[in-house]
Amino acid sequence: MKNSKYTKIAVIIMVILFVIVSMLGCTVQHNHSHHNSKKMPPGQAKKISGEKSAKSHAHGHR
């Protein structure tokens, strides 16, 4: 009877540890496309975004 009690506690602890490790293993990947748009000409950025004007992508118009 005592063995099954300890087994249940051990299983619960292992499940909790597994959940914690799984959550810590998740990483958020950030999209760094704004760094790439600085190197891209305004006309090319306009084509990708689908806007009609490249003015918002030009260096002096941000």
KOLVO-46031 format. One line per 5 residues: number of its first residue (from 1); their letters; for each residue x negated, y negated, z negated of N, C-alpha, C. Coordinates in nm, 4 decimals, decimal comma. Example, Ala and Ser with C-alpha at 12.3 -4.5 7.8 and 13.67 -1.06 7.14 Angstrom:
1) AS) -1,3190/0,5690/-0,7800/-1,2300/0,4500/-0,7800/-1,3200/0,3300/-0,7800 ~ -1,2850/0,2250/-0,7080/-1,3670/0,1060/-0,7140/-1,2900/-0,0030/-0,7870 .
This chain:
1) MKNSK) -0,0820/0,1201/0,0000/0,0000/0,0000/0,0000/-0,0857/-0,1255/0,0000 ~ -0,1934/-0,1265/-0,0777/-0,2798/-0,2440/-0,0832/-0,3536/-0,2645/0,0487 ~ -0,3887/-0,1558/0,1162/-0,4599/-0,1674/0,2430/-0,3739/-0,2387/0,3473 ~ -0,2465/-0,2101/0,3524/-0,1608/-0,2735/0,4516/-0,1421/-0,4223/0,4203 ~ -0,1429/-0,4589/0,2912/-0,1308/-0,5994/0,2528/-0,2545/-0,6765/0,2998 .
6) YTKIA) -0,3720/-0,6184/0,2766/-0,4952/-0,6831/0,3197/-0,5058/-0,6867/0,4721 ~ -0,4557/-0,5854/0,5370/-0,4567/-0,5817/0,6833/-0,3691/-0,6923/0,7402 ~ -0,2514/-0,7126/0,6823/-0,1620/-0,8185/0,7287/-0,2264/-0,9558/0,7089 ~ -0,2900/-0,9759/0,5943/-0,3566/-1,1043/0,5676/-0,4710/-1,1246/0,6660 ~ -0,5481/-1,0186/0,6923/-0,6597/-1,0289/0,7863/-0,6099/-1,0614/0,9269 .
11) VIIMV) -0,5000/-0,9991/0,9684/-0,4440/-1,0262/1,1020/-0,3959/-1,1702/1,1106 ~ -0,3293/-1,2188/1,0069/-0,2804/-1,3576/1,0066/-0,3968/-1,4556/1,0149 ~ -0,5027/-1,4299/0,9391/-0,6210/-1,5176/0,9426/-0,6851/-1,5145/1,0808 ~ -0,6947/-1,3958/1,1407/-0,7546/-1,3857/1,2739/-0,6713/-1,4593/1,3781 ~ -0,5399/-1,4517/1,3685/-0,4530/-1,5224/1,4630/-0,4700/-1,6726/1,4461 .
16) ILFVI) -0,4734/-1,7196/1,3225/-0,4910/-1,8633/1,2979/-0,6252/-1,9104/1,3523 ~ -0,7309/-1,8329/1,3278/-0,8625/-1,8701/1,3807/-0,8630/-1,8708/1,5335 ~ -0,7962/-1,7741/1,5938/-0,7886/-1,7688/1,7397/-0,7190/-1,8929/1,7949 ~ -0,6097/-1,9326/1,7309/-0,5370/-2,0514/1,7770/-0,6236/-2,1757/1,7626 ~ -0,6943/-2,1881/1,6507/-0,7801/-2,3050/1,6286/-0,8932/-2,3093/1,7314 .
21) VSMLG) -0,9572/-2,1960/1,7549/-1,0665/-2,1914/1,8529/-1,0140/-2,2200/1,9932 ~ -0,8959/-2,1700/2,0243/-0,8376/-2,1955/2,1563/-0,8087/-2,3438/2,1757 ~ -0,7603/-2,4084/2,0715/-0,7295/-2,5515/2,0829/-0,8571/-2,6335/2,0935 ~ -0,9618/-2,5936/2,0237/-1,0880/-2,6666/2,0311/-1,1562/-2,6465/2,1659 ~ -1,1290/-2,5349/2,2303/-1,1901/-2,5053/2,3586/-1,1281/-2,5829/2,4739 .
26) CTVQH) -1,0104/-2,6397/2,4521/-0,9447/-2,7162/2,5576/-1,0160/-2,8496/2,5749 ~ -1,0479/-2,8812/2,6967/-1,1114/-3,0094/2,7240/-1,0237/-3,0879/2,8187 ~ -1,0279/-3,2171/2,8026/-0,9530/-3,3051/2,8911/-1,0500/-3,3575/2,9948 ~ -1,0151/-3,3368/3,1201/-1,1013/-3,3860/3,2263/-1,0443/-3,5170/3,2778 ~ -1,1294/-3,6173/3,2775/-1,0876/-3,7494/3,3217/-1,1176/-3,7662/3,4702 .
31) NHSHH) -1,0264/-3,8298/3,5378/-1,0462/-3,8583/3,6790/-1,1244/-3,9885/3,6900 ~ -1,2443/-3,9804/3,7405/-1,3298/-4,0981/3,7520/-1,3243/-4,1570/3,8924 ~ -1,2055/-4,1599/3,9514/-1,1937/-4,2094/4,0876/-1,2190/-4,3593/4,0952 ~ -1,1980/-4,4323/3,9832/-1,2213/-4,5764/3,9869/-1,3695/-4,6072/4,0040 ~ -1,4583/-4,5156/3,9631/-1,6010/-4,5373/3,9858/-1,6339/-4,5209/4,1340 .
36) NSKKM) -1,5658/-4,4269/4,1984/-1,5918/-4,4023/4,3395/-1,5339/-4,5135/4,4266 ~ -1,4251/-4,5781/4,3812/-1,3629/-4,6794/4,4649/-1,4499/-4,8043/4,4762 ~ -1,5405/-4,8255/4,3826/-1,6299/-4,9414/4,3907/-1,7277/-4,9254/4,5061 ~ -1,7669/-4,8042/4,5366/-1,8614/-4,7784/4,6440/-1,7910/-4,7691/4,7790 ~ -1,6587/-4,7566/4,7752/-1,5798/-4,7374/4,8966/-1,5392/-4,8736/4,9544 .
41) PPGQA) -1,5421/-4,8895/5,0847/-1,4968/-5,0145/5,1454/-1,3474/-5,0367/5,1183 ~ -1,3037/-5,1630/5,1100/-1,1634/-5,1910/5,0793/-1,0655/-5,1277/5,1781 ~ -1,1016/-5,1207/5,3040/-1,0128/-5,0619/5,4038/-0,9922/-4,9123/5,3812 ~ -1,0982/-4,8439/5,3415/-1,0869/-4,7006/5,3148/-1,0022/-4,6757/5,1900 ~ -1,0208/-4,7572/5,0858/-0,9399/-4,7447/4,9637/-0,7930/-4,7721/4,9946 .
46) KKISG) -0,7674/-4,8652/5,0860/-0,6304/-4,8966/5,1268/-0,5655/-4,7757/5,1927 ~ -0,6410/-4,7077/5,2773/-0,5870/-4,5890/5,3461/-0,5519/-4,4790/5,2457 ~ -0,6383/-4,4599/5,1463/-0,6149/-4,3536/5,0480/-0,4943/-4,3862/4,9607 ~ -0,4833/-4,5134/4,9192/-0,3731/-4,5502/4,8297/-0,2410/-4,5659/4,9040 ~ -0,2462/-4,5879/5,0344/-0,1243/-4,6020/5,1136/-0,0669/-4,7428/5,1125 .
51) EKSAK) -0,1430/-4,8373/5,0611/-0,0955/-4,9760/5,0583/-0,1113/-5,0391/5,1955 ~ -0,0360/-5,1486/5,2180/-0,0429/-5,2154/5,3474/-0,1571/-5,3150/5,3541 ~ -0,2017/-5,3648/5,2380/-0,3070/-5,4647/5,2354/-0,4285/-5,4109/5,1600 ~ -0,5475/-5,4477/5,2099/-0,6710/-5,4073/5,1430/-0,7172/-5,5145/5,0446 ~ -0,6394/-5,6210/5,0314/-0,6797/-5,7329/4,9467/-0,6979/-5,6911/4,8012 .
56) SHAHG) -0,6103/-5,6031/4,7494/-0,6210/-5,5622/4,6094/-0,7423/-5,4728/4,5851 ~ -0,8002/-5,4174/4,6915/-0,9162/-5,3302/4,6770/-1,0471/-5,4061/4,7011 ~ -1,0381/-5,5288/4,7470/-1,1587/-5,6076/4,7742/-1,2193/-5,6532/4,6417 ~ -1,3490/-5,6749/4,6437/-1,4244/-5,7053/4,5219/-1,3735/-5,8299/4,4494 ~ -1,3493/-5,9358/4,5176/-1,3086/-6,0606/4,4528/-1,1614/-6,0705/4,4198 .
61) HR) -1,0819/-5,9731/4,4525/-0,9368/-5,9820/4,4353/-0,8805/-5,8815/4,3349 ~ -0,9617/-5,8365/4,2425/-0,9137/-5,7370/4,1450/-0,8532/-5,8027/4,0251 .
